[in-house]
Each structure stands twice: as structure tokens, then as C-alpha cells.
């Protein structure tokens, strides 16, 4: 009951600002944004977090704070992925791209903690790409021209920060795992392309054989 009361109080408190973003005070907005940026992956009330991030985005966009905008887009991408990656796939990709643009533009001005947590967006983008892959005619070219290039760029960004950062900091502890996951997905691409190519060759050969059998049947029928 105490937990529920505390949760209800927090929701009521946030709703006050969600309904009217102009009510945000500088200190309160900054404190909540930092907390959500660091913890949004571990929090349960995704709908409330999403609404709070939209409210904060409106507040910070009116003040042209691009670092804060980056954090808001990051939180929104995480929330939509947790809610429904299938139906919000396009929106997640858009948010990821908006975060990455701001992250790379502002990289030298970000704190080490902001750089570290911000790198997770590359991992989310990669996961989202793989979750929604479709084996159509553009499958191979999409893997090579989009996903492969994104993977290589993401790995380069992670390795760049790992060279610069103090890896003894607690918030950097997960970076080796993120890098390992990226490298594993990167290694999968040539295998997927080989399998796809083999299937296409086999499919083409089967189609030729079918056409030969049809022609033979038509000749025999004519006779």
C-alpha cells in the first residue's frame, strides 16, 4: 500500500507538468530529465515516462536546448521500443536517428556520463533494424548498404569513447558488453548474405528446372 501511495503521488505530481509543460521549473526539469535519461530502461511505468518525456521535450525545445532534446528523444525511443516495436518501428527509427545526429554534433560538449549513456542509442538502432528485417528483394542490399555501415559506425563510436574514457567509472561498465554485442551482430551479416545468396541460387535453379519441364510437357502435348 505504501508503494502504491508513493507511485500515485509521483504520477499525480508528474501529471501536473505533463498537462502544462510551461509549468516546469529549471531545476525540476533538469533533475527529472537526468534521472529518466539514466534509468528509463529500468523503469516500469512506460506510458507515464513517455508522457513526461514529451512534456520535457516541449519545454526544452522552446529553449533551444539541444542536449536536453537529445535526451528526450532517447527516452522516447526507449519507451516506444518497450511498448510495441512492431507498430512503432518507424517512430523508433526516427527518434534514434534524431538522437544520433545531436549526439555526434554535440559530442565534444557532452559530459562523460552523457556520452556513455548516449552510446546505447546505437545498440537500440541495431536491435530495431534486426527485429524488423524482411527477406524481400532489397534484403541483401539493405544489409550491406544500411545495416553494415551503421554497425561499423556504431562500433567506431563505442571504441572511440572507450579509448578516451575512464573505464573504471561504474556507468562505463556495460560498454564492453555493448561493444561485444555489436561485433557479434556485425559478424552475422556476411553469414546472412551467404545464406541468402545460396537460397537465391537454389531458387533460380529450381525455376529453370520447372521451366524446362513445362516446355518438355508442352512439346509432348503438342505431339
NUKEFI-158998 format. One record per residue (C-alpha): residue in three letters; y, z, x. Coordinates in nm, 2 decimals. Each point is the difference from the previous one (the first is absolute). Example, Ala and Ser with C-alpha at 12.3 -4.5 7.8 and 13.67 -1.06 7.14 Angstrom:
BEGIN
> type / v / w / u
> ALA / -0.45 / 0.78 / 1.23
> SER / 0.34 / -0.07 / 0.14
This chain:
BEGIN
> type / v / w / u
> UNK / 0.00 / 0.00 / 0.00
> UNK / 0.24 / 0.08 / 0.28
> UNK / -0.08 / -0.34 / 0.16
> UNK / 0.06 / -0.18 / -0.33
> UNK / 0.33 / 0.19 / -0.05
> UNK / 0.12 / -0.10 / 0.35
> UNK / -0.10 / -0.36 / -0.06
> UNK / 0.18 / -0.01 / -0.33
> UNK / 0.31 / 0.15 / 0.16
> UNK / 0.00 / -0.26 / 0.28
> UNK / -0.05 / -0.28 / -0.26
> UNK / 0.29 / 0.13 / -0.21
> UNK / 0.22 / 0.04 / 0.31
> UNK / -0.07 / -0.35 / 0.12
> UNK / 0.04 / -0.15 / -0.35
> UNK / 0.36 / 0.12 / 0.00
> UNK / 0.07 / -0.23 / 0.29
> UNK / -0.24 / -0.28 / -0.10
> UNK / 0.19 / -0.05 / -0.32
> UNK / 0.33 / 0.00 / 0.17
> UNK / -0.01 / -0.11 / 0.37
> UNK / 0.38 / 0.06 / 0.03
> UNK / -0.07 / 0.37 / -0.02
> UNK / -0.18 / 0.01 / 0.34
> UNK / 0.17 / 0.22 / 0.26
> UNK / -0.01 / -0.12 / 0.36
> UNK / -0.21 / 0.30 / 0.13
> UNK / -0.24 / 0.00 / -0.29
> UNK / -0.06 / -0.38 / 0.01
> UNK / -0.06 / 0.00 / 0.38
> UNK / -0.24 / 0.30 / -0.02
> UNK / -0.21 / -0.15 / -0.28
> UNK / 0.00 / -0.35 / 0.16
> UNK / -0.12 / 0.14 / 0.34
> UNK / -0.27 / 0.20 / -0.18
> UNK / -0.13 / -0.29 / -0.20
> UNK / 0.01 / -0.24 / 0.29
> UNK / -0.23 / 0.23 / 0.20
> UNK / -0.22 / 0.12 / -0.28
> UNK / -0.02 / -0.27 / -0.27
> UNK / -0.35 / -0.10 / 0.10
> UNK / -0.13 / 0.36 / -0.07
> UNK / 0.19 / 0.08 / -0.32
> UNK / -0.17 / -0.04 / -0.34
> UNK / 0.27 / -0.06 / -0.25
> UNK / 0.04 / -0.36 / 0.08
> UNK / 0.21 / -0.09 / -0.31
> UNK / 0.25 / 0.27 / 0.07
> UNK / 0.02 / -0.09 / 0.37
> UNK / 0.06 / -0.37 / -0.10
> UNK / 0.27 / 0.09 / -0.24
> UNK / 0.17 / 0.23 / 0.26
> UNK / -0.01 / -0.27 / 0.26
> UNK / 0.16 / -0.25 / -0.24
> UNK / 0.28 / 0.25 / -0.07
> UNK / 0.05 / 0.07 / 0.37
> UNK / 0.01 / -0.38 / 0.06
> UNK / 0.28 / -0.04 / -0.25
> UNK / 0.19 / 0.29 / 0.16
> UNK / -0.04 / -0.13 / 0.36
> UNK / 0.05 / -0.37 / -0.08
> UNK / 0.34 / 0.09 / -0.14
> UNK / 0.08 / 0.16 / 0.33
> UNK / -0.15 / -0.29 / 0.21
> UNK / -0.23 / 0.23 / 0.19
> UNK / -0.26 / -0.24 / 0.13
> UNK / -0.22 / 0.27 / 0.16
> UNK / -0.03 / 0.18 / -0.33
> UNK / -0.06 / -0.32 / -0.18
> UNK / -0.29 / -0.07 / 0.24
> UNK / -0.15 / 0.34 / -0.07
> UNK / 0.03 / -0.06 / -0.38
> UNK / -0.17 / -0.34 / 0.02
> UNK / -0.27 / 0.16 / 0.21
> UNK / -0.06 / 0.27 / -0.27
> UNK / 0.00 / -0.26 / -0.28
> UNK / -0.26 / -0.21 / 0.18
> UNK / -0.23 / 0.30 / 0.05
> UNK / 0.04 / 0.10 / -0.36
> UNK / -0.08 / -0.34 / -0.15
> UNK / -0.30 / -0.04 / 0.23
> UNK / -0.13 / 0.34 / -0.12
> UNK / 0.06 / -0.09 / -0.36
> UNK / -0.15 / -0.35 / -0.02
> UNK / -0.03 / -0.23 / 0.29
> UNK / -0.13 / -0.29 / -0.21
> UNK / 0.28 / -0.01 / -0.26
> UNK / 0.28 / 0.09 / 0.24
> UNK / -0.12 / -0.21 / 0.29
> UNK / 0.31 / -0.22 / 0.02
> UNK / 0.24 / 0.29 / -0.03
> UNK / -0.18 / 0.19 / 0.27
> UNK / 0.02 / -0.29 / 0.24
> UNK / 0.38 / -0.04 / -0.08
> UNK / 0.06 / 0.36 / 0.07
> UNK / -0.20 / -0.01 / 0.32
> UNK / 0.20 / -0.30 / 0.12
> UNK / 0.33 / 0.17 / -0.09
> UNK / -0.10 / 0.31 / 0.20
> UNK / -0.11 / -0.20 / 0.30
> UNK / 0.33 / -0.20 / 0.01
> UNK / 0.20 / 0.32 / 0.00
> UNK / -0.24 / 0.18 / 0.24
> UNK / 0.03 / -0.27 / 0.26
> UNK / 0.37 / -0.05 / -0.04
> UNK / 0.07 / 0.38 / 0.03
> UNK / -0.28 / 0.08 / 0.24
> UNK / 0.23 / 0.11 / 0.29
> UNK / 0.20 / 0.23 / -0.23
> UNK / -0.30 / 0.17 / -0.16
> UNK / -0.12 / 0.34 / 0.11
> UNK / -0.35 / 0.02 / 0.16
> UNK / -0.14 / 0.16 / -0.32
> UNK / 0.15 / -0.28 / -0.21
> UNK / -0.15 / -0.26 / 0.23
> UNK / -0.34 / 0.17 / -0.01
> UNK / -0.03 / 0.04 / -0.37
> UNK / 0.16 / -0.34 / -0.06
> UNK / -0.28 / -0.17 / 0.19
> UNK / -0.24 / 0.08 / -0.29
> UNK / 0.16 / -0.28 / -0.20
> UNK / -0.16 / -0.26 / 0.23
> UNK / -0.34 / 0.15 / -0.07
> UNK / 0.07 / 0.00 / -0.38
> UNK / 0.10 / -0.36 / 0.01
> UNK / -0.32 / -0.09 / 0.19
> UNK / -0.22 / 0.20 / -0.24
> UNK / 0.17 / -0.16 / -0.30
> UNK / -0.05 / -0.35 / 0.14
> UNK / -0.37 / 0.05 / 0.04
> UNK / -0.04 / 0.17 / -0.34
> UNK / 0.13 / -0.31 / -0.17
> UNK / -0.16 / -0.28 / 0.20
> UNK / -0.13 / -0.29 / -0.20
> UNK / -0.25 / -0.26 / 0.13
> UNK / 0.19 / -0.31 / -0.11
> UNK / 0.10 / -0.32 / 0.18
> UNK / 0.28 / 0.17 / 0.19
> UNK / -0.22 / 0.30 / 0.11
> UNK / -0.04 / -0.10 / 0.37
> UNK / 0.36 / -0.11 / 0.05
> UNK / 0.13 / 0.32 / -0.16
> UNK / -0.22 / 0.21 / 0.23
> UNK / 0.12 / -0.19 / 0.31
> UNK / 0.37 / -0.06 / -0.09
> UNK / 0.08 / 0.32 / -0.19
> UNK / -0.24 / 0.29 / 0.05
> UNK / -0.09 / -0.07 / 0.36
> UNK / 0.37 / -0.02 / 0.10
> UNK / 0.09 / 0.31 / -0.20
> UNK / -0.29 / 0.19 / 0.17
> UNK / 0.11 / -0.10 / 0.35
> UNK / 0.36 / 0.09 / -0.07
> UNK / -0.10 / 0.34 / -0.15
> UNK / -0.22 / 0.09 / 0.30
> UNK / 0.28 / -0.09 / 0.23
> UNK / 0.24 / 0.23 / -0.19
> UNK / -0.24 / 0.29 / 0.00
> UNK / -0.08 / -0.04 / 0.37
> UNK / 0.37 / -0.03 / 0.08
> UNK / 0.08 / 0.33 / -0.16
> UNK / -0.31 / 0.17 / 0.15
> UNK / 0.13 / -0.10 / 0.35
> UNK / 0.34 / 0.14 / -0.08
> UNK / -0.09 / 0.31 / -0.19
> UNK / -0.11 / 0.35 / 0.08
> UNK / -0.36 / -0.02 / -0.12
> UNK / -0.04 / 0.38 / 0.00
> UNK / 0.22 / 0.03 / -0.31
> UNK / -0.20 / 0.08 / -0.31
> UNK / 0.15 / -0.29 / -0.20
> UNK / -0.13 / -0.24 / 0.26
> UNK / -0.36 / 0.12 / -0.01
> UNK / -0.11 / -0.26 / -0.26
> UNK / 0.14 / -0.30 / 0.19
> UNK / -0.32 / -0.06 / 0.22
> UNK / -0.20 / -0.02 / -0.32
> UNK / 0.25 / -0.24 / -0.17
> UNK / -0.02 / -0.22 / 0.32
> UNK / -0.38 / 0.01 / -0.01
> UNK / -0.01 / -0.10 / -0.36
> UNK / 0.24 / -0.29 / 0.07
> UNK / -0.21 / -0.12 / 0.29
> UNK / -0.32 / 0.02 / -0.21
> UNK / 0.15 / -0.21 / -0.27
> UNK / 0.14 / -0.24 / 0.26
> UNK / -0.35 / -0.05 / 0.14
> UNK / -0.13 / -0.08 / -0.35
> UNK / 0.21 / -0.31 / -0.04
> UNK / -0.19 / -0.24 / 0.24
> UNK / -0.33 / 0.11 / -0.16
> UNK / 0.13 / -0.06 / -0.35
> UNK / 0.13 / -0.34 / 0.10
> UNK / -0.34 / -0.09 / 0.16
> UNK / -0.19 / 0.11 / -0.31
> UNK / 0.25 / -0.20 / -0.22
> UNK / -0.04 / -0.30 / 0.21
> UNK / -0.38 / 0.01 / -0.01
> UNK / 0.01 / 0.04 / -0.38
> UNK / 0.23 / -0.30 / -0.02
> UNK / -0.23 / -0.21 / 0.22
> UNK / -0.31 / 0.09 / -0.19
> UNK / 0.18 / -0.06 / -0.33
> UNK / 0.11 / -0.34 / 0.12
> UNK / -0.35 / -0.09 / 0.12
> UNK / -0.14 / 0.10 / -0.34
> UNK / 0.26 / -0.21 / -0.18
> UNK / -0.10 / -0.31 / 0.21
> UNK / -0.37 / 0.06 / -0.07
> UNK / 0.08 / 0.03 / -0.37
> UNK / 0.19 / -0.33 / 0.00
> UNK / -0.28 / -0.17 / 0.19
> UNK / -0.25 / 0.12 / -0.26
> UNK / 0.22 / -0.12 / -0.28
> UNK / 0.04 / -0.35 / 0.15
> UNK / -0.37 / -0.02 / 0.05
> UNK / -0.07 / 0.11 / -0.36
> UNK / 0.26 / -0.26 / -0.13
> UNK / -0.17 / -0.28 / 0.20
> UNK / -0.34 / 0.10 / -0.12
> UNK / 0.12 / 0.02 / -0.36
> UNK / 0.16 / -0.35 / 0.03
> UNK / -0.33 / -0.15 / 0.12
